[in-house]
C-alpha cells in the first residue's frame, strides 16, 4: 500500500472529480508548482495508485433506462463452478460490475439494460440458464442520490 500525504490525497480528490483537468489548474487547486504537481501525478501513476482515466457517461443518453443490482447464489461452491459463472458473466454486456461477496449470496452484479423487457430477457435467457445459479434476487434502482463511480 502506498502511503499518501495530504498533497497526494488532494491531487487524487481533484483528479477523481475531473480527470481531464490541466496540470496547471490542478497545481493551482492543490497549492503546488506545475512541475512539482506533475512529478507527483506521474509518481502516483508509476506506483499504480492511479491506474487509468475514464469518461463518465450518461447511460440514459446511451439507451440505458433500467438498472438493477442482482444477488446471485450458486448451487455449488467449488472453484470450477465459480470460474464457470465468472466466465459466463464476463461475456454478458449487460453486466457492468460483478463482485464476489461473502454472506448469503456469492455474487453481486450491477446490470444495465434498455428497459424492463430487455432485463427480463437477460434474467431468463442468460442468468437463469446458467447451471451454477441457484438463486437470483433483483434490486431495481429507482434513483441514485449519490454515485461516485467513474
C-alpha positions as MATLAB code, in Angstrom:
seq = 'XXXXXXXXXXXXXXXXXXXXXXXXXXXXXXXXXXXXXXXXXXXXXXXXXXXXXXXXXXXXXXXXXXXXXXXXXXXXXXXXXXXXXXXXXXXXXXXXXXXXXXXXXXXXXXXXXXXXXXXXXXXXXXXXXXXXXXXXXXXXXXXXXXXXXX';
ca = [
       0.000    0.000    0.000;
       1.323    3.418   -0.956;
       1.397    5.963    1.865;
      -0.231    9.189    0.756;
       0.457   12.591    2.211;
      -2.099   15.408    2.289;
      -0.980   16.831   -1.077;
      -1.290   13.480   -2.849;
      -4.740   12.976   -1.329;
      -5.816   16.401   -2.595;
      -4.414   15.600   -6.056;
      -6.367   12.334   -6.142;
      -9.553   14.042   -4.967;
      -9.277   16.671   -7.724;
      -8.461   14.084  -10.404;
     -11.396   11.994   -9.168;
     -13.669   14.954   -9.788;
     -12.156   15.832  -13.166;
      -9.598   13.521  -14.770;
      -9.153   15.964  -17.661;
      -8.099   18.913  -15.523;
      -4.955   20.593  -16.832;
      -1.797   20.215  -14.794;
      -1.677   23.996  -14.325;
      -5.222   24.088  -12.918;
      -4.565   21.012  -10.757;
      -1.368   22.557   -9.380;
      -3.247   25.755   -8.564;
      -6.043   23.890   -6.767;
      -3.674   21.854   -4.594;
      -1.148   24.616   -3.960;
       1.888   23.297   -5.834;
       4.040   24.495   -8.681;
       3.087   22.869  -12.004;
       6.371   20.920  -12.180;
       6.026   19.559   -8.621;
       2.404   18.638   -9.274;
       3.272   16.839  -12.495;
       6.013   14.852  -10.730;
       3.549   13.768   -8.054;
       0.904   12.721  -10.594;
       3.485   10.758  -12.581;
       4.670    9.012   -9.409;
       1.056    8.148   -8.488;
       0.690    6.653  -11.972;
       4.023    4.762  -11.800;
       3.224    3.343   -8.357;
      -0.156    2.065   -9.549;
      -2.282    4.290   -7.329;
      -3.681    5.898  -10.482;
      -4.484    3.037  -12.844;
      -6.237    4.966  -15.607;
      -8.626    7.718  -16.584;
     -12.207    7.253  -17.731;
     -15.027    9.220  -19.234;
     -18.201    9.449  -17.153;
     -21.026    8.501  -19.490;
     -24.671    9.483  -19.390;
     -26.104    5.976  -19.629;
     -29.623    7.289  -20.304;
     -28.424    9.008  -23.484;
     -26.893    5.672  -24.494;
     -30.248    3.922  -24.215;
     -29.947    2.506  -20.693;
     -33.236    3.042  -18.890;
     -33.119    0.139  -16.434;
     -30.516   -0.563  -13.743;
     -30.619   -3.302  -11.137;
     -28.340   -4.914   -8.611;
     -28.652   -8.672   -8.694;
     -27.760  -11.006   -5.865;
     -26.762  -14.409   -7.245;
     -26.442  -17.569   -5.202;
     -24.639  -20.586   -6.617;
     -25.707  -24.192   -6.109;
     -22.093  -25.347   -5.883;
     -19.291  -23.529   -4.116;
     -16.427  -25.188   -5.926;
     -13.715  -23.218   -7.676;
     -14.758  -24.709  -11.029;
     -18.351  -23.562  -10.519;
     -17.275  -20.041   -9.615;
     -14.897  -19.820  -12.564;
     -17.575  -21.051  -14.982;
     -20.032  -18.469  -13.637;
     -17.447  -15.681  -13.894;
     -16.578  -16.635  -17.481;
     -20.235  -16.528  -18.485;
     -20.804  -13.196  -16.747;
     -17.719  -11.653  -18.351;
     -19.337  -12.205  -21.764;
     -22.633  -10.505  -20.813;
     -22.593   -6.846  -21.926;
     -25.498   -6.057  -19.579;
     -23.303   -6.812  -16.564;
     -21.369   -3.651  -15.783;
     -19.974   -4.885  -12.451;
     -19.510   -8.291  -10.870;
     -18.385   -8.682   -7.264;
     -17.685  -11.942   -5.412;
     -19.098  -11.402   -1.923;
     -19.409  -13.051    1.457;
     -22.717  -13.710    3.166;
     -25.905  -15.260    1.842;
     -25.035  -14.759   -1.831;
     -21.869  -15.405   -3.795;
     -22.091  -12.564   -6.332;
     -23.485   -9.069   -6.597;
     -23.990   -7.796  -10.142;
     -24.791   -4.348  -11.489;
     -26.880   -4.841  -14.596;
     -27.859   -2.152  -17.101;
     -30.454   -2.714  -19.837;
     -32.573   -0.620  -22.144;
     -35.804   -1.393  -20.304;
     -37.681   -3.949  -18.205;
     -38.395   -6.167  -21.213;
     -34.695   -6.427  -22.094;
     -33.875   -7.134  -18.448;
     -36.391   -9.982  -18.470;
     -34.596  -11.498  -21.475;
     -31.236  -11.198  -19.679;
     -32.703  -12.608  -16.443;
     -34.372  -15.571  -18.121;
     -32.226  -16.423  -21.130;
     -28.777  -15.633  -19.773;
     -28.637  -15.609  -15.994;
     -31.421  -18.137  -15.405;
     -29.923  -20.546  -17.931;
     -26.585  -20.877  -16.128;
     -26.363  -24.286  -14.433;
     -24.394  -22.864  -11.482;
     -27.134  -20.407  -10.480;
     -29.295  -21.429   -7.542;
     -30.963  -18.132   -6.692;
     -31.463  -14.680   -8.184;
     -32.653  -11.624   -6.262;
     -33.163   -8.381   -8.165;
     -32.991   -4.914   -6.646;
     -34.230   -2.363   -9.173;
     -32.604    1.076   -8.930;
     -35.227    3.825   -8.814;
     -32.765    6.645   -8.152;
     -29.131    7.301   -7.283;
     -28.782   10.306   -4.970;
     -25.040    9.569   -4.645;
     -22.937    7.759   -7.219;
     -19.195    8.383   -7.286;
     -18.245    5.643   -9.744;
     -16.120    6.965  -12.567;
];
